[in-house]
Amino acid sequence: MDTFDRADWYSGDLRYPRDLAPEAAGTHIGLFLAWAILRRRIAPAHEASDLALAVRRRTMTGRDFLFAACGGHLSEEDLNEEGAAFARVYYQDGHGNIRRDGYLADYERVLGGELPDLYRVADTWPNFDLLAKVMDWRFEQWRKGHGPFS
């Protein structure tokens, strides 16, 4: 089972801003997870859960789901087959490393702005909506076999 990303990889790092709660290290992961939930690319085990329903209703964020249902990490088992296949090329580089020119680059470009670091991106639905447009486009390009993540 591949682990795509874990919040504790960041919050446990000496460079992590000490004025932030450890959960802030999971915002980028949670936004990806919220996209997977809302686009029905989540694992069957999560699909019918009350927590996934709360994300669909936008009464819970993807980051909250990440910690409540996934233990703070996003792995292959949290996504359905298509979602995991997409994450392997958009989130990872094909060698199990987080891709710096894929999802995280889009995250930084869309939400980073003037922030001193990406851990300060707000875990909000408006931020999700901005990023989801790019993710939807990336997914469609991937599905069609076009672009760098095909």
C-alpha positions as CSV (number, residue, x, y, z in Angstrom):
1,M,0.0,0.0,0.0
2,D,1.4,3.4,-1.0
3,T,1.3,6.3,1.3
4,F,0.9,9.4,-0.7
5,D,1.4,12.0,2.1
6,R,1.3,12.3,5.9
7,A,0.8,15.4,8.0
8,D,3.4,14.3,10.5
9,W,6.1,14.3,7.8
10,Y,5.8,18.1,8.0
11,S,4.6,18.9,11.6
12,G,7.5,16.9,13.0
13,D,10.0,18.8,10.9
14,L,12.2,21.3,12.7
15,R,11.3,23.9,10.0
16,Y,7.6,23.6,10.8
17,P,6.2,26.9,12.2
18,R,5.8,26.4,16.0
19,D,3.0,28.9,16.1
20,L,0.7,26.6,14.1
21,A,-1.2,23.6,15.3
22,P,0.0,20.3,13.9
23,E,-3.2,20.0,11.8
24,A,-2.1,22.9,9.6
25,A,0.4,20.4,8.1
26,G,-2.5,18.5,6.7
27,T,-4.4,21.2,4.9
28,H,-2.9,20.4,1.5
29,I,-3.6,16.7,2.0
30,G,-7.1,17.5,3.2
31,L,-7.9,19.6,0.1
32,F,-6.9,16.8,-2.1
33,L,-8.9,14.3,-0.1
34,A,-12.0,16.6,-0.2
35,W,-11.6,16.7,-4.0
36,A,-11.5,12.9,-4.0
37,I,-14.6,12.7,-1.8
38,L,-16.6,15.2,-3.8
39,R,-15.7,13.7,-7.1
40,R,-16.4,10.1,-6.0
41,R,-12.8,9.0,-6.1
42,I,-12.7,7.9,-2.5
43,A,-12.4,4.3,-1.4
44,P,-15.6,2.3,-1.0
45,A,-14.8,1.9,2.7
46,H,-15.1,5.7,3.1
47,E,-17.7,6.3,0.5
48,A,-20.8,5.7,2.5
49,S,-19.5,7.0,5.9
50,D,-21.1,9.7,7.8
51,L,-17.8,11.6,7.7
52,A,-17.6,11.6,3.9
53,L,-21.3,12.7,3.9
54,A,-20.3,15.6,6.2
55,V,-17.6,16.6,3.7
56,R,-20.1,16.4,0.8
57,R,-22.4,18.7,2.8
58,R,-19.4,20.9,3.5
59,T,-20.0,20.7,7.3
60,M,-16.6,19.1,7.6
61,T,-13.4,19.9,5.7
62,G,-11.2,17.4,4.0
63,R,-8.5,18.2,6.6
64,D,-10.9,17.3,9.4
65,F,-11.7,14.1,7.5
66,L,-8.0,13.4,7.0
67,F,-7.5,13.3,10.8
68,A,-10.8,11.7,11.8
69,A,-11.0,8.9,9.2
70,C,-7.4,8.5,7.9
71,G,-5.2,9.0,10.9
72,G,-3.5,12.1,9.3
73,H,-2.3,10.3,6.2
74,L,-3.4,9.8,2.7
75,S,-2.8,6.4,1.2
76,E,-3.8,4.2,-1.7
77,E,-6.4,2.5,0.4
78,D,-8.2,5.8,1.0
79,L,-8.9,6.3,-2.7
80,N,-10.8,4.2,-5.3
81,E,-8.8,2.6,-8.1
82,E,-9.1,5.6,-10.4
83,G,-8.4,8.1,-7.6
84,A,-5.2,6.2,-6.6
85,A,-4.0,5.9,-10.2
86,F,-4.4,9.7,-10.6
87,A,-2.7,10.4,-7.3
88,R,0.3,8.2,-8.3
89,V,1.1,10.5,-11.2
90,Y,-0.3,13.9,-10.0
91,Y,0.7,13.7,-6.4
92,Q,3.7,11.4,-6.7
93,D,6.6,11.2,-9.2
94,G,6.2,7.5,-10.0
95,H,8.9,6.5,-7.5
96,G,6.9,7.1,-4.4
97,N,8.2,10.6,-3.8
98,I,5.9,13.6,-3.6
99,R,6.0,15.4,-6.9
100,R,7.1,19.0,-6.7
101,D,5.7,19.9,-10.2
102,G,2.3,18.4,-9.8
103,Y,-0.3,18.8,-7.1
104,L,1.9,20.8,-4.7
105,A,2.9,23.2,-7.4
106,D,-0.7,23.8,-8.3
107,Y,-1.5,24.2,-4.6
108,E,1.2,26.8,-4.1
109,R,0.4,28.6,-7.3
110,V,-3.4,28.8,-6.6
111,L,-3.3,29.3,-2.8
112,G,0.2,30.3,-1.7
113,G,0.0,34.0,-2.7
114,E,1.9,36.2,-0.3
115,L,1.9,33.8,2.6
116,P,5.2,33.2,4.3
117,D,4.8,29.4,4.0
118,L,2.2,27.0,2.7
119,Y,1.2,25.8,6.1
120,R,-0.7,29.0,6.5
121,V,-3.2,28.3,3.7
122,A,-6.6,28.5,5.3
123,D,-8.6,25.3,5.5
124,T,-11.7,26.7,3.9
125,W,-14.2,25.8,1.3
126,P,-13.5,28.9,-0.8
127,N,-9.9,27.8,-1.1
128,F,-11.0,24.3,-2.0
129,D,-13.2,25.7,-4.8
130,L,-10.3,27.6,-6.3
131,L,-8.0,24.6,-6.2
132,A,-10.7,22.1,-7.3
133,K,-11.0,23.9,-10.7
134,V,-7.3,23.2,-11.4
135,M,-7.5,19.7,-10.1
136,D,-10.6,19.0,-12.2
137,W,-8.7,20.2,-15.3
138,R,-5.6,18.1,-14.4
139,F,-7.8,15.1,-13.9
140,E,-9.5,15.5,-17.3
141,Q,-6.2,16.0,-19.0
142,W,-4.9,12.8,-17.3
143,R,-8.0,10.9,-18.2
144,K,-7.6,11.9,-21.8
145,G,-3.9,11.0,-21.8
146,H,-2.8,14.6,-22.3
147,G,-0.3,16.7,-20.4
148,P,2.6,16.0,-18.1
149,F,0.7,13.7,-15.7
150,S,-0.5,11.2,-18.3
